[in-house]
Amino acid sequence: MAEMKPLAGRSAPPGPDRMLLTLACVILLCGLVMVASASISLADKATGNPFYYLERQLVYAVLGVIGAGLAYFLPLSLWRRTGFLLLIFAFALLAIVLVPGIGRHVNGSIRWVVMGPFRLQVSEPARLMILMYIAGYIVRRQEELRQGFTGVLKPMLLLGAALLLLLAEPDFGAAMVLIASAMGMLFFGGARLRDFAILLVVGAIGFVLLTVTSPYRLERLTGFLNPWSHPFDSGFQLTQSLIAIGRGQFFGVGLGESVQKLFYLPEAYTDFLFAVLAEEFGLFGSMLVIGLYLAFTWRVVVIARRAAARQHMFAAHLAFGLGIWIGLQAFINIGVNMGLLPTKGLTLPLMSYGGSSLIVMCTAIGLILRVDRETRTERNWLEKEVSA
């Protein structure tokens, strides 16, 4: 009976991490406001409904919340056991979009599969599933990862195959974020610095080769370095983005008062949403949003470290990888908008218009909240047992 006493006194599972949940909700709400503002003129002209894109984004947000709820209530052990199946499904998605007649061409890329009224950008769920597999691999192959180069080489070969499929679409931005996130997970998981350095050198060489051998990528790179030399060609997006950011000055021109979104700035409500935000809310609003992403990423790292301290290694690696992914994608998107990085075609997480990105990002946040829940649940039970 004495052994059963702690079990009977177990407290209810804790709720989701309030700080992380609050930050995610604030970012999402800011995104809804900005999607409405950035798309209102285009939506009115294209569909006759000025809130067309906002209404669709609200539907995606609801689906994202449902996905986050499922991820939050399902145990992490389920994802760990099914890691290999997730990997196979991820590669199936990346391959099927390249099949003629299935993948849909948009702006010169084949990234979407049409599913009734919804278009699925396959790289979004595929990246999530691959990172979940990598987290499980690190736990299973911990000794091999720490002691030999083959422990690092095996997952990198898988990532290389995924990279080739992503480049065939092409989706260079998604490929780079996936590789960077996975390499960060491997380093956090104990990969030797020497092996990590070799991978970085090989990756840098590959990046240079991919750039110089592709006229499309080379044009984007040169356009990024000097967009004003081709303001109506390769540098058009960036110059319009910089004009929008410059007009915002310190406090912006006011919500809804952006001029660049009026058919000047391409992708104003998707990839270049941050530029419209900077124009309407200025430096103050821009720094506030950047601060939200920094605080969000920091909180995810805190959750990952806490899971690692309690030896929940799969949870720790998963949370860390998802934190890198979301934080890095936000950094790249903002950097592109500000002219600090070449155009990558990446959305601003939780803010840019897009169903696939929003739903998958919400699901990833649900997984991070699950990591926190399982970690704190065990802590509460242990404290109860000690006090008993």
MARBAVEX-551031 format. One record per residue (C-alpha): x, y, z; residue number from 1. Coordinates in steps of 0.25 Angstrom, whole numbers. Layout:
MARBAVEX-551031
R     u     v     w num
R     X     Y     Z NUM
...
END
This chain:
MARBAVEX-551031
R     u     v     w num
R     0     0     0   1
R    12     9     3   2
R    17     8   -11   3
R     3    12   -17   4
R     2    24    -9   5
R    10    33   -18   6
R     2    28   -30   7
R   -11    32   -24   8
R    -6    45   -20   9
R    -1    49   -34  10
R    -6    63   -38  11
R   -13    66   -51  12
R    -4    68   -63  13
R     0    83   -64  14
R    -5    92   -75  15
R     3    97   -87  16
R    15   106   -85  17
R     8   120   -83  18
R    19   128   -88  19
R    21   120  -101  20
R     6   119  -103  21
R     5   134  -101  22
R    16   137  -111  23
R    11   128  -121  24
R    -3   134  -120  25
R     2   148  -121  26
R    10   145  -133  27
R    -2   138  -140  28
R   -11   150  -137  29
R    -1   160  -142  30
R     0   151  -155  31
R   -15   151  -157  32
R   -16   166  -156  33
R    -4   168  -166  34
R   -10   158  -175  35
R   -23   166  -175  36
R   -16   179  -177  37
R    -6   174  -188  38
R   -16   166  -196  39
R   -28   175  -196  40
R   -26   183  -209  41
R   -22   171  -217  42
R   -33   162  -211  43
R   -43   172  -215  44
R   -38   173  -229  45
R   -36   159  -231  46
R   -49   153  -224  47
R   -58   165  -221  48
R   -56   161  -206  49
R   -46   170  -199  50
R   -45   160  -188  51
R   -44   147  -197  52
R   -29   144  -192  53
R   -32   147  -178  54
R   -44   138  -177  55
R   -36   127  -183  56
R   -25   130  -173  57
R   -35   129  -162  58
R   -39   115  -167  59
R   -24   111  -168  60
R   -22   116  -153  61
R   -34   108  -148  62
R   -28    95  -155  63
R   -14    99  -149  64
R   -20   100  -135  65
R   -26    86  -137  66
R   -13    81  -142  67
R    -6    87  -130  68
R   -17    81  -121  69
R   -15    67  -126  70
R     1    68  -125  71
R    -1    73  -111  72
R   -10    62  -106  73
R    -2    50  -113  74
R     9    44  -106  75
R    23    47  -111  76
R    26    32  -111  77
R    17    30  -122  78
R    25    39  -131  79
R    38    32  -127  80
R    33    18  -130  81
R    27    22  -144  82
R    40    31  -148  83
R    43    22  -160  84
R    29    22  -165  85
R    29    37  -164  86
R    42    37  -172  87
R    37    29  -183  88
R    24    37  -184  89
R    32    50  -184  90
R    40    45  -196  91
R    28    40  -203  92
R    22    54  -202  93
R    35    60  -207  94
R    35    50  -219  95
R    20    50  -223  96
R    20    65  -225  97
R    30    63  -236  98
R    21    53  -243  99
R    15    60  -256 100
R     0    63  -254 101
R     1    63  -239 102
R    10    74  -235 103
R     5    88  -238 104
R    13    99  -245 105
R    13   112  -238 106
R    23   123  -242 107
R    32   113  -248 108
R    33   104  -237 109
R    26    90  -234 110
R    23    90  -219 111
R     9    88  -218 112
R    -1    76  -218 113
R   -16    80  -220 114
R   -25    74  -210 115
R   -39    79  -213 116
R   -40    93  -209 117
R   -26    92  -202 118
R   -12    93  -208 119
R    -2    85  -200 120
R    12    90  -200 121
R    19    77  -198 122
R    32    82  -193 123
R    25    87  -180 124
R    20    74  -174 125
R    32    67  -180 126
R    42    75  -172 127
R    34    73  -159 128
R    34    58  -161 129
R    49    57  -165 130
R    53    65  -153 131
R    45    56  -144 132
R    52    44  -150 133
R    66    51  -148 134
R    62    53  -133 135
R    59    38  -132 136
R    72    35  -139 137
R    80    43  -129 138
R    75    35  -118 139
R    76    22  -124 140
R    90    24  -129 141
R    96    33  -118 142
R   109    25  -116 143
R   111    24  -131 144
R   109    39  -133 145
R   119    42  -122 146
R   130    33  -126 147
R   130    32  -141 148
R   128    39  -154 149
R   118    29  -159 150
R   109    33  -148 151
R   108    47  -155 152
R   109    42  -169 153
R    97    33  -169 154
R    86    44  -166 155
R    94    54  -175 156
R    92    44  -187 157
R    77    43  -184 158
R    77    59  -183 159
R    85    59  -196 160
R    74    51  -203 161
R    63    60  -198 162
R    71    72  -202 163
R    72    67  -216 164
R    57    65  -217 165
R    55    79  -211 166
R    64    85  -221 167
R    57    78  -232 168
R    44    86  -229 169
R    52    96  -227 170
R    51   100  -213 171
R    65   104  -209 172
R    60   112  -196 173
R    53   100  -190 174
R    65    91  -193 175
R    75   100  -186 176
R    66   102  -174 177
R    64    87  -173 178
R    79    84  -174 179
R    83    95  -164 180
R    72    90  -154 181
R    77    76  -155 182
R    92    79  -154 183
R    88    87  -142 184
R    81    75  -136 185
R    93    66  -139 186
R   103    76  -132 187
R    94    77  -120 188
R    93    62  -120 189
R   107    60  -118 190
R   114    60  -132 191
R   129    62  -131 192
R   133    76  -135 193
R   143    70  -145 194
R   132    63  -152 195
R   123    75  -151 196
R   134    84  -158 197
R   135    74  -169 198
R   120    75  -172 199
R   121    90  -171 200
R   132    90  -182 201
R   125    80  -191 202
R   112    88  -189 203
R   119   101  -193 204
R   125    95  -205 205
R   112    89  -209 206
R   105   103  -207 207
R   115   110  -216 208
R   114    99  -227 209
R    99   100  -227 210
R    99   115  -228 211
R   109   116  -239 212
R   103   105  -248 213
R    89   110  -247 214
R    86   123  -255 215
R    73   124  -247 216
R    80   124  -234 217
R    92   132  -239 218
R    83   143  -244 219
R    76   143  -230 220
R    89   145  -223 221
R    94   156  -232 222
R    81   163  -231 223
R    82   162  -216 224
R    96   168  -216 225
R    92   180  -224 226
R    77   181  -226 227
R    77   195  -231 228
R    85   191  -243 229
R    73   184  -248 230
R    61   191  -241 231
R    51   186  -251 232
R    56   172  -253 233
R    64   163  -244 234
R    64   173  -233 235
R    50   178  -234 236
R    44   170  -221 237
R    56   175  -213 238
R    56   189  -217 239
R    41   190  -214 240
R    43   184  -201 241
R    54   193  -197 242
R    45   205  -201 243
R    34   200  -192 244
R    43   198  -180 245
R    49   212  -183 246
R    35   219  -183 247
R    32   213  -170 248
R    43   221  -163 249
R    42   220  -147 250
R    27   219  -145 251
R    21   215  -159 252
R    10   221  -167 253
R    -1   214  -160 254
R    -9   201  -161 255
R   -15   200  -175 256
R    -7   212  -180 257
R     4   204  -188 258
R     6   209  -202 259
R    15   198  -206 260
R     5   187  -204 261
R    -4   194  -215 262
R     1   185  -226 263
R    16   190  -225 264
R    22   180  -216 265
R    20   165  -221 266
R    16   155  -210 267
R    12   166  -201 268
R     4   157  -192 269
R    13   144  -193 270
R    28   145  -194 271
R    29   160  -192 272
R    19   162  -181 273
R    29   168  -172 274
R    32   179  -182 275
R    18   184  -181 276
R    18   182  -166 277
R    31   191  -166 278
R    24   201  -175 279
R    11   202  -166 280
R    18   201  -152 281
R    32   206  -155 282
R    45   202  -147 283
R    37   201  -134 284
R    27   191  -140 285
R    38   183  -147 286
R    47   182  -134 287
R    35   178  -126 288
R    32   166  -136 289
R    47   162  -136 290
R    47   162  -121 291
R    35   153  -121 292
R    42   143  -130 293
R    55   144  -121 294
R    47   142  -108 295
R    39   130  -115 296
R    52   123  -119 297
R    58   126  -106 298
R    46   119   -99 299
R    47   107  -108 300
R    62   105  -104 301
R    59   106   -89 302
R    48    95   -91 303
R    58    87   -99 304
R    69    89   -88 305
R    59    85   -77 306
R    55    72   -85 307
R    70    69   -86 308
R    73    71   -72 309
R    62    61   -68 310
R    68    51   -78 311
R    56    52   -88 312
R    66    52  -100 313
R    56    50  -111 314
R    47    61  -106 315
R    60    70  -104 316
R    65    68  -118 317
R    51    69  -124 318
R    49    82  -117 319
R    62    88  -121 320
R    61    84  -135 321
R    47    91  -136 322
R    52   103  -129 323
R    64   104  -139 324
R    55   102  -151 325
R    45   113  -147 326
R    55   123  -142 327
R    64   121  -154 328
R    52   122  -164 329
R    48   135  -157 330
R    62   141  -158 331
R    64   137  -172 332
R    50   143  -176 333
R    53   156  -169 334
R    67   156  -175 335
R    62   155  -189 336
R    52   166  -187 337
R    63   175  -182 338
R    72   172  -193 339
R    82   164  -184 340
R    80   151  -191 341
R    76   146  -205 342
R    62   143  -208 343
R    58   129  -203 344
R    43   128  -204 345
R    41   125  -189 346
R    29   130  -181 347
R    29   137  -168 348
R    25   127  -158 349
R    11   128  -153 350
R     9   142  -160 351
R    10   140  -175 352
R    -2   135  -183 353
R    -1   121  -186 354
R    -9   108  -181 355
R     2    98  -182 356
R    12   107  -174 357
R     2   111  -164 358
R    -4    98  -161 359
R    10    91  -160 360
R    16   102  -151 361
R     4   101  -141 362
R     6    86  -141 363
R    21    88  -138 364
R    17    97  -126 365
R     8    87  -121 366
R    19    77  -121 367
R    28    86  -113 368
R    17    89  -103 369
R    16    74  -102 370
R    30    73   -99 371
R    28    83   -88 372
R    16    75   -83 373
R    23    62   -82 374
R    35    68   -75 375
R    27    76   -65 376
R    18    64   -62 377
R    29    55   -58 378
R    35    66   -50 379
R    22    68   -42 380
R    21    53   -40 381
R    35    52   -35 382
R    33    64   -25 383
R    20    57   -20 384
R    27    44   -18 385
R    39    51   -10 386
R    29    59    -2 387
R    21    46     1 388
END
